[in-house]
């Protein structure tokens, strides 16, 4: 007798039924996480897309790049949202101070490229001032949504709704670097 877990049995039956009627398609049973955000600038959105591509390529290849590479790759307007230690390679303009919820730039890079256990899937502009970054978490805990939320904020995009895998939340901004979540479902 064949013993399959219920989810696998459902996937097997769905695949069998689709093959039987001549429809062949990939069946995906995993649920993707997302951050929906206010998108108020198409040029910045395009910069975000390019940077997500660089980050994804670096994650997949294991080539984490040098500090100079990331400093040169991030748009200057985003760098102003991070702080840099005295010993860091840093831009030649004033950046944020290490206070509140401000992230250290190279800690953010390490978080996005090396530590957070996700795959970036898609970043879509839905129009009407809204966009969504979709990602797949490889497991839980995967590194959380705070870093991704503050990364988006460095483009001046404020998160408004987050599905972090354990629930869907509305985002309330306390100030420019701190936010609270209220569970929707």
Buried (B, 14 or more C-beta within 10 A) or exposed (E): EEEEEEEEEEBEEEBEEBEEEEEEEEEEEEEBBBBBBBBBEEEBBEBBBEBBEBBBEBBEEEEEBEEEBBBEBBBEEBBEBBBBEEEBEBBEEEBBEEEEBBBBBBBBBBBBBEEBBBEBBEBBBEEEEBBBBBBBBEEEEBBBBBBBBBBBBBBBBBBBBBBBBEEBBBBEBEEBBEBEBEEEE
